């Protein structure tokens, strides 16, 4: 199995390229922290904010507007819900680091250093004690999503 997806397009700015990766992660997990990371990165690099981030911020702003009247009885929970961060399980922060995409990040680190995905997946599988089949599945799901963004 091989992956031919280009993760960061050299014709884009750095922030735009990484925002594309963050968009794929957002689409796969629904975790709004990826939108916040993309927003921050684009602001730091003075690059345009991607439409998908603006759409998230628009939804959050609309939700905040609805919170104003009447005042919520539980403001912290209402704010988390408005930001699409309310969960019944682990927080969005915990979920960001404990999901299959954390495995993909390990693979990406090796690929960015010039390793072929096949070898990177085998090395990560060995390092973490995860099956190569699982890693291939997650890598393919991720690269397919990146290529669709």
N, C-alpha and C positions, 0 to 999 in steps of 0.2 A: 504494500500500500504506500502511495506517495501523496503528497499534498502540493498542489501547484499554486495555491493562493498567494498573492502578494499582500503581506500584512500591512506594510506602510508604503504608499506610493511616493516615489522620489520626486514627483512633480508637485506634490502637495507640500504645504508647510508641515513642520514636525508636529505641531499641535493638531492639525487637521488629520494627519495620519493616525496619531494615537487616539483622537476622538472617534475615528472609525472603529478602532478596536474596542474602545469603551462602549460605543453604540452596540456592537455585537454582544458584549457582555450584558448590557442593559436589556437588550431584546431577549437574551437567554434566561435572565434571572428576574427581571422586573425590579431590580434593586436601584433606587434613585440615586444612591451614592455615586454610581457611574456617571450620571448626568451632572452631578455637582463637580466631579473630578474633571470632566470634559470642559465644563464652564470655566473652572479655575485655570486650567491649562491654556485655554484659548485666550483668556484675559491676560495671563502672564506673558504669553507669546504675541499678544496684540494681533490675534487672528480672529476671523469672524466666528461667532457662536453658531454651531450647527443647528439646523431647523429642529431636529429631534430634541435638543436641549431646550430650545425656546418653547416648544410645545409642552414639555414637562413643566417649565417655569410658569407658563400661562395657566396650566391646570392648577398648579399650586396657588398661584395668585388668585384665581377665581374661587378656590376653596377658602382661602383666607378672607376674601371679601364676604363670603357667606357666614363666616364665623363671627363677624362683628355684630350682628343683630339676630337673635339675642346673644349675649355673652355666654360662652360655653361654661357648664358647671365644672368640667374637668379640662382646663385649658391645655395642659401638657399633652394629654391624649388627643385633643382636638387638633393641636398643631402637628403632632406626629401623623395623624390621619391626613391633614391637608398637604403635608409634604410627601405623602404616600410611603411613610416609614412605619406606620402602625403594623405590628405583626402579632400573631398569637403565639409564636415560638421565639426562637432566638432573634435578637435585634438585627437590623439591616447591617450593622457594623460586624457582628459575629458572622452573619451569613456571607458577607463579602469575602471573608478569609477561610470559611469552612464550606466550600462547595467545589464541585468538579472544576470550576474555572481556576481555582488555586493550583490545580494540577497542570492546567493549560499554561498558566503563567510560568511554571517551572520549565515546561517544554520551550516556551517562547524565549526565555532567557538563553537557552542553549542555541536555539535557531538564530537568534540575533547575534550570537558570537560566531556564527558561520557553520554550525553543525547542521547536517541534513535532518529533517524531521524524523526519519526512520531511526537514526542513531540516537537522536535526542530522546525520543519516546522510550527506546530500550534502556537508555541510561537512567532516565527518571524512574521508570518502572523498577529497575534494580535498586536505585537509591531509596525509594519510598516503599518498596515491597508491594507494589500495585501491579496488577496484570497488564501486560502490553495491550491486550484486547480492550480493556477498559480505557486505557489512555488513548488508543487509536479512535475509539468511539467518541470520546469527549473532544479530541483534537479535530476530528472530522466535523462534528456538530458545530464547533466553534468556527472553523475555517469556512464552512458552508454559509454560516450566518454573516461572517465578515464579507464574503464575496457578494452577498445580497444587499449589503448596506451601501 
